[in-house]
Amino acid sequence: MSERYEYVPHRFLRRRVRDVASGVEGELMAVINENVSDTGIDRWMELAYIRGASGREFTTAIANVVPAYDQPKTADGRRDQRSA
């Protein structure tokens, strides 16, 4: 019988991240390669465990995780160079 999970190192661990699927931000606590299958056939996925502002952790696919500071700038957020 194989293990049901294993920890995976990630460069965003203990950093503020955003889940693009839900838009929720929090701290990346762990990335775990988990067997998510409930049948006899293994199905492994890398899941990100993110602790939100409420203190509760939630999971999402690691592909959905981006740094929280990596947000597109809006027109209001940009400085108008002509008025400087």
BAPA-519441 format. One record per atom (N, C-alpha, C): atom name; residue in one letter; x, y, z; residue number from 1. Coordinates in Angstrom, 1 decimal, m for minus. Layout:
<recs>
  sevo  gudren       X       Y       Z  lumse
    CA       A       X       Y       Z    NUM
...
</recs>
This chain:
<recs>
  sevo  gudren       X       Y       Z  lumse
     N       M     0.8    m1.2     0.0      1
    CA       M     0.0     0.0     0.0      1
     C       M     0.9     1.2     0.0      1
     N       S     0.6     2.2    m0.9      2
    CA       S     1.4     3.4    m1.0      2
     C       S     0.9     4.5     0.0      2
     N       E     1.8     5.4     0.3      3
    CA       E     1.4     6.5     1.2      3
     C       E     0.2     7.3     0.6      3
     N       R    m0.6     7.9     1.4      4
    CA       R    m1.7     8.7     1.0      4
     C       R    m1.3    10.2     0.7      4
     N       Y    m0.1    10.6     1.2      5
    CA       Y     0.3    12.0     1.0      5
     C       Y     1.8    12.1     1.2      5
     N       E     2.4    13.2     0.6      6
    CA       E     3.8    13.6     0.9      6
     C       E     3.9    15.1     0.7      6
     N       Y     4.7    15.7     1.6      7
    CA       Y     4.9    17.1     1.6      7
     C       Y     5.8    17.5     0.4      7
     N       V     5.6    18.6    m0.2      8
    CA       V     6.3    19.1    m1.4      8
     C       V     6.9    20.5    m1.1      8
     N       P     8.2    20.7    m1.3      9
    CA       P     8.7    22.0    m1.1      9
     C       P     8.1    23.0    m2.1      9
     N       H     8.0    24.2    m1.7     10
    CA       H     7.4    25.2    m2.7     10
     C       H     8.0    26.6    m2.3     10
     N       R     8.3    27.4    m3.3     11
    CA       R     8.9    28.7    m3.1     11
     C       R     8.0    29.7    m2.4     11
     N       F     6.7    29.5    m2.4     12
    CA       F     5.7    30.5    m1.8     12
     C       F     5.3    30.1    m0.3     12
     N       L     5.9    29.0     0.2     13
    CA       L     5.6    28.6     1.6     13
     C       L     5.8    29.7     2.6     13
     N       R     4.9    29.9     3.5     14
    CA       R     4.9    31.0     4.5     14
     C       R     4.8    32.4     3.9     14
     N       R     4.3    32.5     2.7     15
    CA       R     4.2    33.8     2.0     15
     C       R     2.7    34.0     1.7     15
     N       R     2.4    35.3     1.5     16
    CA       R     1.0    35.7     1.2     16
     C       R     0.7    35.3    m0.2     16
     N       V    m0.4    34.6    m0.4     17
    CA       V    m0.8    34.1    m1.8     17
     C       V    m2.2    34.4    m2.0     17
     N       R    m2.6    34.2    m3.3     18
    CA       R    m4.0    34.4    m3.6     18
     C       R    m4.5    33.1    m4.4     18
     N       D    m5.6    32.6    m4.1     19
    CA       D    m6.2    31.5    m4.9     19
     C       D    m7.0    32.1    m6.0     19
     N       V    m6.6    32.0    m7.2     20
    CA       V    m7.2    32.6    m8.4     20
     C       V    m8.6    32.0    m8.6     20
     N       A    m8.9    30.8    m8.2     21
    CA       A   m10.2    30.2    m8.3     21
     C       A   m11.3    30.9    m7.5     21
     N       S   m10.9    31.3    m6.2     22
    CA       S   m11.9    31.9    m5.3     22
     C       S   m11.6    33.4    m5.1     22
     N       G   m10.4    33.8    m5.4     23
    CA       G   m10.0    35.2    m5.1     23
     C       G    m9.6    35.5    m3.6     23
     N       V    m9.6    34.4    m2.8     24
    CA       V    m9.3    34.5    m1.4     24
     C       V    m7.7    34.6    m1.2     24
     N       E    m7.3    35.5    m0.3     25
    CA       E    m5.9    35.6     0.0     25
     C       E    m5.6    35.0     1.4     25
     N       G    m4.3    34.5     1.5     26
    CA       G    m3.9    34.0     2.8     26
     C       G    m2.5    33.6     2.7     26
     N       E    m2.0    32.8     3.8     27
    CA       E    m0.6    32.4     3.8     27
     C       E    m0.6    30.9     3.4     27
     N       L     0.3    30.6     2.5     28
    CA       L     0.5    29.2     2.1     28
     C       L     1.2    28.5     3.2     28
     N       M     0.5    27.5     3.8     29
    CA       M     1.0    26.7     4.9     29
     C       M     1.7    25.5     4.5     29
     N       A     1.3    24.8     3.4     30
    CA       A     1.8    23.6     3.0     30
     C       A     1.4    23.2     1.6     30
     N       V     2.2    22.5     0.9     31
    CA       V     1.8    21.9    m0.4     31
     C       V     2.0    20.4    m0.2     31
     N       I     1.0    19.6    m0.5     32
    CA       I     1.0    18.2    m0.2     32
     C       I     0.5    17.5    m1.5     32
     N       N     1.3    16.5    m1.9     33
    CA       N     0.9    15.6    m3.0     33
     C       N     0.1    14.5    m2.4     33
     N       E    m1.2    14.6    m2.6     34
    CA       E    m2.2    13.7    m2.0     34
     C       E    m2.9    12.7    m3.0     34
     N       N    m3.1    11.6    m2.5     35
    CA       N    m3.9    10.6    m3.3     35
     C       N    m5.4    11.0    m3.0     35
     N       V    m6.0    11.6    m4.0     36
    CA       V    m7.4    12.1    m3.7     36
     C       V    m8.5    11.1    m4.2     36
     N       S    m8.0     9.9    m4.6     37
    CA       S    m9.0     8.9    m5.1     37
     C       S    m9.7     8.2    m4.0     37
     N       D   m11.0     8.0    m4.2     38
    CA       D   m11.7     7.2    m3.3     38
     C       D   m12.1     5.8    m3.9     38
     N       T   m11.4     5.5    m5.0     39
    CA       T   m11.5     4.2    m5.7     39
     C       T   m10.2     3.5    m5.6     39
     N       G   m10.1     2.3    m6.2     40
    CA       G    m8.9     1.5    m6.1     40
     C       G    m7.7     2.1    m7.0     40
     N       I    m8.1     3.0    m7.9     41
    CA       I    m7.1     3.6    m8.8     41
     C       I    m6.5     4.9    m8.2     41
     N       D    m5.2     5.0    m8.0     42
    CA       D    m4.6     6.2    m7.5     42
     C       D    m4.8     7.4    m8.4     42
     N       R    m5.1     8.5    m7.8     43
    CA       R    m5.1     9.8    m8.4     43
     C       R    m4.5    10.8    m7.6     43
     N       W    m3.2    11.2    m7.9     44
    CA       W    m2.4    12.1    m7.1     44
     C       W    m2.6    13.5    m7.6     44
     N       M    m2.7    14.5    m6.6     45
    CA       M    m2.8    15.9    m6.9     45
     C       M    m1.9    16.7    m5.9     45
     N       E    m1.3    17.8    m6.4     46
    CA       E    m0.6    18.7    m5.5     46
     C       E    m1.6    19.7    m5.0     46
     N       L    m1.9    19.6    m3.7     47
    CA       L    m2.9    20.6    m3.1     47
     C       L    m2.2    21.6    m2.2     47
     N       A    m2.6    22.8    m2.4     48
    CA       A    m2.1    23.9    m1.5     48
     C       A    m3.0    24.1    m0.3     48
     N       Y    m2.4    24.2     0.8     49
    CA       Y    m3.2    24.5     2.1     49
     C       Y    m2.9    26.0     2.4     49
     N       I    m4.0    26.8     2.3     50
    CA       I    m3.9    28.2     2.5     50
     C       I    m4.6    28.6     3.8     50
     N       R    m4.0    29.3     4.7     51
    CA       R    m4.7    29.8     5.9     51
     C       R    m5.2    31.2     5.6     51
     N       G    m6.5    31.4     5.6     52
    CA       G    m7.1    32.7     5.3     52
     C       G    m7.1    33.6     6.5     52
     N       A    m7.7    34.8     6.4     53
    CA       A    m7.7    35.8     7.5     53
     C       A    m8.4    35.3     8.7     53
     N       S    m9.4    34.4     8.5     54
    CA       S   m10.2    33.9     9.6     54
     C       S    m9.4    32.9    10.5     54
     N       G    m8.3    32.4     9.9     55
    CA       G    m7.5    31.4    10.6     55
     C       G    m7.8    30.0    10.1     55
     N       R    m8.8    29.8     9.4     56
    CA       R    m9.2    28.5     8.8     56
     C       R    m8.4    28.3     7.5     56
     N       E    m8.0    27.0     7.4     57
    CA       E    m7.3    26.6     6.2     57
     C       E    m8.2    26.0     5.1     57
     N       F    m7.9    26.3     3.9     58
    CA       F    m8.7    25.7     2.8     58
     C       F    m7.7    25.1     1.8     58
     N       T    m8.1    24.3     0.9     59
    CA       T    m7.3    23.7    m0.1     59
     C       T    m7.7    24.1    m1.5     59
     N       T    m6.7    24.1    m2.4     60
    CA       T    m6.9    24.4    m3.8     60
     C       T    m5.8    23.8    m4.5     60
     N       A    m6.0    23.6    m5.8     61
    CA       A    m4.9    23.1    m6.6     61
     C       A    m3.7    24.1    m6.6     61
     N       I    m2.5    23.6    m6.6     62
    CA       I    m1.3    24.4    m6.5     62
     C       I    m1.3    25.3    m7.8     62
     N       A    m1.8    24.9    m8.9     63
    CA       A    m1.8    25.7   m10.1     63
     C       A    m2.7    26.9   m10.0     63
     N       N    m3.5    27.0    m9.0     64
    CA       N    m4.4    28.2    m8.7     64
     C       N    m3.7    29.2    m7.8     64
     N       V    m2.5    28.9    m7.4     65
    CA       V    m1.9    29.8    m6.4     65
     C       V    m0.9    30.8    m7.0     65
     N       V    m1.1    32.1    m6.7     66
    CA       V    m0.2    33.1    m7.2     66
     C       V     0.2    34.0    m6.0     66
     N       P     1.3    34.7    m6.1     67
    CA       P     1.7    35.6    m5.0     67
     C       P     0.6    36.7    m4.9     67
     N       A     0.3    37.1    m3.7     68
    CA       A    m0.8    38.1    m3.5     68
     C       A    m0.4    39.5    m4.0     68
     N       Y     0.9    39.8    m4.1     69
    CA       Y     1.3    41.1    m4.6     69
     C       Y     1.2    41.1    m6.1     69
     N       D     1.0    40.0    m6.8     70
    CA       D     1.0    39.9    m8.2     70
     C       D    m0.4    40.2    m8.7     70
     N       Q    m0.9    41.4    m8.5     71
    CA       Q    m2.3    41.7    m8.9     71
     C       Q    m2.2    42.8   m10.0     71
     N       P    m3.0    42.7   m11.0     72
    CA       P    m3.0    43.7   m12.1     72
     C       P    m3.3    45.1   m11.5     72
     N       K    m2.6    46.0   m12.1     73
    CA       K    m2.9    47.4   m11.7     73
     C       K    m4.1    47.9   m12.4     73
     N       T    m4.9    48.7   m11.7     74
    CA       T    m6.1    49.3   m12.3     74
     C       T    m5.7    50.7   m12.7     74
     N       A    m6.6    51.3   m13.5     75
    CA       A    m6.3    52.7   m14.0     75
     C       A    m6.2    53.6   m12.8     75
     N       D    m7.0    53.4   m11.7     76
    CA       D    m6.9    54.3   m10.5     76
     C       D    m5.6    54.1    m9.8     76
     N       G    m5.0    53.0    m9.9     77
    CA       G    m3.8    52.7    m9.2     77
     C       G    m2.5    53.2    m9.9     77
     N       R    m2.6    53.6   m11.1     78
    CA       R    m1.5    54.1   m11.9     78
     C       R    m1.4    55.6   m11.7     78
     N       R    m0.2    56.0   m11.7     79
    CA       R     0.0    57.5   m11.6     79
     C       R     0.0    58.1   m13.0     79
     N       D    m0.7    59.2   m13.2     80
    CA       D    m0.7    59.8   m14.5     80
     C       D     0.6    60.6   m14.6     80
     N       Q     1.4    60.2   m15.5     81
    CA       Q     2.7    60.8   m15.7     81
     C       Q     2.6    62.3   m16.3     81
     N       R     1.5    62.6   m17.0     82
    CA       R     1.3    63.9   m17.5     82
     C       R     1.0    65.0   m16.5     82
     N       S     0.5    64.6   m15.4     83
    CA       S     0.1    65.5   m14.3     83
     C       S     1.2    65.8   m13.3     83
     N       A     2.4    65.0   m13.5     84
    CA       A     3.5    65.1   m12.5     84
     C       A     4.2    66.4   m12.7     84
</recs>
